[in-house]
C-alpha cells in the first residue's frame, strides 16, 4: 500500500492559511469540511466527490475508530492511511489528502476508564507518535474526558481539561520538532458533555488557561487553529408518529451561540492562536445552517453519520428484497442474514446504542442488561442505520455484507451494489456539502 507521500504534500496548516487568505481577499468565506468516518464506500464517495468538485479531502478519525490497538476498524493509523490511499487510486483522485486525529485524548474509549491517568496518557502519547509517523497534520487534543473519580459535580474541572490539553500539545510538538515535520494544526476543546465547554463562562476560562499555558510552557511554535464547543447540535432518534417510524434528527443548531463563542475566542487570538470555531455534530444541518456557519466565520465542520447512513439504509432495503426473493425460490438457507448479524454484534455493545433510544420507548423485556432484541423492528432498524458503523467492519458483519452483495447481483436486485452506494453518497451528500461550504475549485498547490 502507498503511504501519504504518494499524493502531493499538503498539511492542514497549509489549508487553514489558504482559507484565511481567501476570506481576506473577499472572494468567498470557505469552511473546511472534515470527513470523520472510516467506512470504505463512504470514503470512496468522499474521494470521488472531491475529485469532481476539485476539493481537498480532510479525513479525520477518532480514537475509537483507529488506534495503536486497531480500534473498531481493526486498523492502526498507518494502515488507515494506506487504505485511504488505495481507495483514492480506485476513485481516480490524485490530489493531496489531509489526515487528522479527531477526539485525541485520554478516556475517549470507555473501557479505558478502568486505567490510571498515567497509563492512559502514556497510551495516548504512543498514538501521537504513530499518527505523526502516518502523516497526520491535524490533531485534536481533547482533554474533556476523565475517570469518574476525577469529576466534580459530574463535570471534569476546566483546569484539568486545560492541563491535559497542554500536556498533549507539548508532547506532540517535541516529537514533531525531533522528526523535522511541518507545523501541526491543533484543535482543542470539545462538544462532549462530561467535560465539554458548553457554557460561555467555561469556554472563556478554558481559553484563558490555554493562552497562559502556551506562554508558560514556551510552546511558541504550536499553532492552535481550531477550537470546539457546543452549539446545541446533537443527533438523536425521534419517533415520527405520522409515519410510525423512528428517524434520525438534528436536535437543534443554534447559530447565535457560535457568534457568542466566537466573540469570546476573539479576545485570545494571535498569530499562532487562530482559534477558528469547529462545528462537530454537523450532520443533517440545513443549508441555511451551513450558511450561518460561514457567516459567523467558522473554520471547520465535521461530518460523520450523515455520510455513512445511506449505505446502511440500502443494505437493509436490499436484505428485505433478498429474503423475499429467496423465499419464493425456496432458497432461504442461502440468505446473507445481514440484519441478524448486525443486531447480534450491536447487542454485545449496548454502549454503542442504548443512550440514543428515545425516552419511554416500549420494549418487551425486563432484563437488567437491556438487549437490542427487546425493542421493535423499527427501533432495531434505526439503530443499525445510526450506529451500525461501529460494528460493520467486524469479520462476520463484513462477510454478511459480501454475501448480500453477491445475492443482490444474482437475484437481479441491483447489478452494481457498491457503485450504487458510492454514487448515492457522493451525489446526494458529499458534493452538496462541499458546495455549501464553498470548498470547490481549490488549487492543489495550496
Secondary structure, DSSP 8 states (H G I E B T S, - for coil): ---GGGS----HHHHHHHHHHHHHHTS----EEEE----HHHHHHHHHHHHHHT--EEEEE-TTTB-TT-GGGTB-HHHHHHHHHHHHHHHT--S-EEEEEEEESTT-SGGGGGS-HHHHHHHHHHHHHHHHHHTEEEEEE------GGGEETTEE-HHHHHHHHHHHHHHHHHHHHHHT----EEEEE---SSS---SHHHHHHHHHHHHHHHHHTT-TT-EEEEEE---S--EEEEEETTTTEEEEEE----HHHHHHHHHHHHTT--SSEEEEEEE-S-TT--HHHHHHHHHTT--EEEE-HHHHHHHHHHHHHHHHHHHHHHHHHT-GGG---HHHHHHHHHHT-GGGTGGGS-TT--BS---SS--GGGB-HHHHHHHHHHHGGGTTTSHHHHHHHHHHHHHHHHTTS-TTHHHHHHHHHIIIIIHHHHHHTT--S--TT-
